[in-house]
Amino acid sequence: MQTIHSRTTVERLIRATLLVVLVNGFALAYLWDGYVGYARDNVEALVNTLGLNTQLYPPVDPTMTEQRGTALAGEIKNRTPLRDVTAQLGEPALEHDGSLYFIGPGGHLRIALNRGFVTAVEWNRGNHSESDLLWQRGIGFVLVLCGVFALVHFVRVVRTRVVLTSESLAVGGQPPVPLQAITGVNLVADARAELIAITYDDNGRSGELQLSGYVVKELPAIVAALCAYKGLANPLAAASDEPGEAANGDSRDAD
């Protein structure tokens, strides 16, 4: 008997590849928005609102959270000198029209000045709030986990191996089954794809191997060779002949 080495089908390999690409692609997109994209959108909206050059975006301070900004809006009092503000917060990300802007990922703290003294302090939430950013990050991390499972599945698909030799049938990482131990080769009824059940009894170790035409590329050749060696009827050939016989019978009736 000629040795047959079979890997998985091209269709299964393509699907596994697409799954890895799509899941991990969406994971990266969500994480990008959660850490970078949404914050940039908020800065862009602020710059556009102020009528500034949209090519020059001020930096985002990740420590300027909504909680901190709201607290500062209540702590910094009117008539506070500018030097006290900069000593506490550092230099602003943006200064425009008499106001200082300290920009965080989910909004910005605006401090209005008049002659070097504070006249108003307010926290303004961005178009994308910190809650929106957290949701994006959370979904991104969930998709990362899904991507890991998709990658593991992809590795399993790539490593799919079925080897038929003159002595045994080896499926994946399972122990090889001697050909002498095989007792039956049957087509599983109501299967959506070609699904073959191979039963065996090897010195009291009985079991069943199920091989799918979607998973095993050379399944027809393996089944044909195995059935010829064992002197069994080929279930795939019988299944393919039945529609043809029915069609020929209809044709004779019509004549």
C-alpha positions as CSV (number, residue, x, y, z in Angstrom):
1,M,0.0,0.0,0.0
2,Q,1.3,3.4,-0.9
3,T,1.8,5.7,2.1
4,I,-0.6,8.6,2.1
5,H,0.2,11.8,4.1
6,S,-2.7,14.2,4.5
7,R,-2.9,17.7,5.9
8,T,-6.0,19.8,6.4
9,T,-8.1,21.3,3.6
10,V,-7.4,24.7,2.0
11,E,-10.9,25.9,3.0
12,R,-10.3,25.1,6.7
13,L,-6.9,26.7,6.6
14,I,-8.3,29.9,5.0
15,R,-11.1,30.1,7.6
16,A,-8.7,29.6,10.5
17,T,-6.4,32.3,9.1
18,L,-9.3,34.7,8.6
19,L,-10.4,34.1,12.1
20,V,-7.0,35.0,13.5
21,V,-6.7,38.1,11.4
22,L,-10.2,39.4,12.1
23,V,-10.2,38.8,15.9
24,N,-6.7,40.1,16.5
25,G,-7.4,43.0,14.1
26,F,-10.5,44.1,16.0
27,A,-8.6,43.6,19.3
28,L,-5.9,46.1,18.1
29,A,-8.5,48.5,16.8
30,Y,-10.4,48.6,20.1
31,L,-7.2,48.9,22.2
32,W,-5.9,51.7,19.9
33,D,-9.1,53.6,20.4
34,G,-9.1,53.0,24.1
35,Y,-5.5,54.2,24.6
36,V,-4.8,56.6,21.7
37,G,-7.6,57.1,19.2
38,Y,-10.4,58.4,21.4
39,A,-8.1,60.7,23.2
40,R,-6.9,62.1,19.9
41,D,-10.4,62.6,18.8
42,N,-11.1,64.6,21.9
43,V,-8.1,66.8,21.3
44,E,-9.0,67.3,17.6
45,A,-12.5,68.4,18.6
46,L,-11.1,70.9,21.1
47,V,-8.7,72.3,18.6
48,N,-11.4,72.6,16.0
49,T,-13.7,74.3,18.5
50,L,-11.0,76.9,19.3
51,G,-10.3,77.4,15.6
52,L,-6.7,76.5,15.8
53,N,-4.3,74.8,13.4
54,T,-5.6,71.2,13.1
55,Q,-2.1,70.0,12.2
56,L,-0.7,70.9,15.6
57,Y,-2.3,68.8,18.4
58,P,-1.3,69.5,22.0
59,P,-0.1,66.5,24.1
60,V,-2.5,64.5,26.4
61,D,-1.6,64.2,30.0
62,P,-2.8,60.7,31.2
63,T,-2.8,61.8,34.8
64,M,-5.4,64.5,34.1
65,T,-8.4,62.2,34.7
66,E,-12.0,63.3,35.1
67,Q,-11.8,62.7,38.8
68,R,-8.7,64.9,39.2
69,G,-10.0,67.6,36.9
70,T,-13.3,67.8,38.7
71,A,-11.5,68.0,42.0
72,L,-9.2,70.7,40.7
73,A,-12.1,72.7,39.5
74,G,-13.4,72.9,43.0
75,E,-10.0,73.5,44.7
76,I,-8.5,76.3,42.5
77,K,-10.2,79.5,43.7
78,N,-10.7,82.7,41.8
79,R,-7.9,85.3,42.1
80,T,-5.3,82.4,42.5
81,P,-2.0,83.7,40.9
82,L,-0.9,82.0,37.7
83,R,2.4,81.0,39.2
84,D,0.6,79.0,41.9
85,V,-1.4,77.1,39.2
86,T,1.7,76.3,37.1
87,A,3.6,75.3,40.2
88,Q,0.8,72.8,41.0
89,L,0.0,71.5,37.5
90,G,3.0,72.4,35.4
91,E,2.8,74.0,32.0
92,P,-0.5,73.8,30.2
93,A,-0.9,71.7,27.1
94,L,-2.5,74.6,25.3
95,E,-3.0,78.4,25.9
96,H,-5.5,80.3,23.9
97,D,-7.5,83.5,24.2
98,G,-6.6,84.1,27.9
99,S,-7.3,80.5,29.0
100,L,-5.1,77.6,29.9
101,Y,-6.0,74.0,28.9
102,F,-4.8,71.0,30.7
103,I,-5.8,68.0,28.5
104,G,-6.6,64.5,29.7
105,P,-7.7,61.5,27.7
106,G,-11.4,62.0,28.5
107,G,-11.7,65.8,28.7
108,H,-9.8,69.0,29.6
109,L,-9.5,71.4,32.5
110,R,-9.9,75.0,31.4
111,I,-8.6,77.8,33.6
112,A,-9.5,81.3,32.5
113,L,-7.1,84.1,33.5
114,N,-7.2,87.9,33.8
115,R,-4.0,89.8,34.3
116,G,-2.3,86.7,35.7
117,F,-5.0,85.7,38.1
118,V,-7.6,82.9,37.9
119,T,-11.2,84.0,37.0
120,A,-12.8,80.7,36.3
121,V,-12.0,76.9,36.4
122,E,-14.1,74.2,34.8
123,W,-13.7,70.6,33.7
124,N,-15.2,69.8,30.3
125,R,-15.8,66.2,29.3
126,G,-14.7,65.2,25.8
127,N,-16.8,63.7,23.1
128,H,-15.4,60.4,24.2
129,S,-15.6,60.1,28.0
130,E,-13.3,58.1,30.2
131,S,-16.1,55.5,30.4
132,D,-16.0,55.2,26.6
133,L,-12.2,54.7,26.7
134,L,-12.5,52.0,29.4
135,W,-15.2,50.2,27.4
136,Q,-12.9,50.2,24.4
137,R,-10.0,48.8,26.4
138,G,-12.2,46.2,28.1
139,I,-13.5,44.9,24.8
140,G,-10.0,45.0,23.3
141,F,-8.6,42.8,26.1
142,V,-11.5,40.3,25.8
143,L,-10.8,40.1,22.0
144,V,-7.1,39.6,22.8
145,L,-8.1,36.5,24.8
146,C,-10.3,35.4,21.9
147,G,-7.4,36.0,19.6
148,V,-5.2,33.7,21.7
149,F,-7.7,30.9,21.3
150,A,-8.0,31.6,17.6
151,L,-4.2,31.4,17.3
152,V,-4.1,28.1,19.2
153,H,-6.9,26.8,16.9
154,F,-4.8,28.0,13.9
155,V,-1.8,26.1,15.1
156,R,-3.9,23.0,15.5
157,V,-5.2,23.4,12.0
158,V,-1.8,23.8,10.5
159,R,-0.5,20.8,12.4
160,T,-3.3,18.5,11.3
161,R,-1.8,15.3,10.0
162,V,-3.3,11.9,9.0
163,V,-0.9,9.3,7.8
164,L,-1.9,5.9,6.3
165,T,0.9,3.3,5.8
166,S,0.9,-0.3,5.0
167,E,0.9,-1.0,8.8
168,S,-1.1,1.6,10.5
169,L,-3.4,4.7,10.5
170,A,-2.1,7.7,12.5
171,V,-4.4,10.6,13.2
172,G,-2.9,13.7,14.8
173,G,-1.3,13.1,18.2
174,Q,-3.2,9.9,18.8
175,P,-1.4,6.5,19.0
176,P,-1.3,4.8,15.5
177,V,-4.0,2.1,14.9
178,P,-2.7,-1.1,13.3
179,L,-4.6,-1.8,10.0
180,Q,-5.2,-5.4,11.3
181,A,-7.2,-3.9,14.2
182,I,-9.6,-1.9,12.1
183,T,-13.1,-3.5,12.0
184,G,-15.2,-1.1,10.1
185,V,-15.2,2.0,7.8
186,N,-18.7,3.6,7.8
187,L,-20.2,6.9,6.7
188,V,-21.9,8.7,9.5
189,A,-25.5,9.3,8.7
190,D,-26.9,12.9,8.5
191,A,-23.5,14.4,8.4
192,R,-23.3,17.9,6.8
193,A,-19.9,17.0,5.4
194,E,-18.1,13.7,4.6
195,L,-17.7,12.1,8.0
196,I,-16.2,8.7,8.3
197,A,-16.2,6.6,11.4
198,I,-13.4,4.0,11.6
199,T,-13.9,1.4,14.3
200,Y,-11.1,-0.7,15.6
201,D,-10.2,-3.3,18.3
202,D,-6.6,-3.5,19.1
203,N,-6.0,-6.2,21.7
204,G,-8.8,-5.0,23.9
205,R,-8.3,-1.3,23.1
206,S,-11.4,-0.6,21.1
207,G,-12.5,2.8,19.9
208,E,-13.5,4.9,16.9
209,L,-11.8,7.5,14.8
210,Q,-13.9,10.1,13.0
211,L,-12.4,11.7,10.0
212,S,-14.1,14.7,8.3
213,G,-13.7,15.6,4.7
214,Y,-13.6,19.2,5.8
215,V,-10.7,18.5,8.1
216,V,-8.7,15.9,6.2
217,K,-7.8,16.9,2.6
218,E,-7.0,13.4,1.3
219,L,-9.9,11.6,3.0
220,P,-11.3,10.0,-0.2
221,A,-7.9,8.5,-1.0
222,I,-7.4,7.3,2.5
223,V,-10.8,5.7,2.7
224,A,-10.4,4.1,-0.7
225,A,-7.0,2.6,0.1
226,L,-8.1,1.5,3.5
227,C,-11.3,-0.2,2.2
228,A,-9.3,-1.9,-0.6
229,Y,-6.8,-3.2,1.9
230,K,-9.4,-4.5,4.3
231,G,-11.8,-5.8,1.6
232,L,-14.6,-3.4,2.7
233,A,-17.1,-1.5,0.7
234,N,-16.1,2.1,0.2
235,P,-18.9,4.2,1.9
236,L,-17.9,7.3,0.0
237,A,-18.1,5.6,-3.3
238,A,-21.5,4.1,-2.4
239,A,-22.8,7.6,-1.3
240,S,-21.7,9.2,-4.5
241,D,-23.3,6.5,-6.6
242,E,-26.7,6.7,-5.0
243,P,-27.7,10.1,-6.5
244,G,-26.4,9.0,-9.9
245,E,-28.5,5.8,-9.9
246,A,-31.6,7.7,-8.9
247,A,-31.0,10.2,-11.7
248,N,-30.5,7.4,-14.2
249,G,-33.7,5.7,-13.0
250,D,-35.7,9.0,-13.5
251,S,-34.2,9.3,-17.0
252,R,-35.4,5.8,-18.0
253,D,-38.8,6.5,-16.6
254,A,-39.1,9.7,-18.6
255,D,-38.2,7.7,-21.8
